[in-house]
């Protein structure tokens, strides 16, 4: 069980947008699919992502309208992992990078998403998920709400 890989627990039904989409379309997809992360792709190549928090902090709090371009609110240079990454390593990466989701890429293409909840629910890694979450929460408390 200790060597379980991310490909065994990741969500593979990734919802994506392109740079041609806008903030309203991202929010609509999040609502329709009941998700908090949407990948941004250029063709099949993963170029970034948008979380529900990105929409609030970089979108609405900056008074951007629903027609604002994806590029304005997306996170480029996201930390990503390969499908062969172990669940334990994914938990460490989440803790070190203060993130709750990791896009899973294969040859530059988005093939899955691993959320912190997946570690606990699907991987029998309650300890790793708990540790990652406590480090993320502790860091956010220490530095305030800047993420």
Secondary structure, DSSP 4 states (H G I P E B T S, - for coil): -TT-BGGGT-B----EE-TTSBHHHHHHHHHHHT-SEEEEEETTEEEEEEEHHHIIIIIGGGT--TTSBHHHH-B-S--EE-TTSBHHHHHHHHHHHT-SEEEEEETTEEEEEEEHHHHHHTTS-HHHHHHHHHHHHHHHHHHTT--
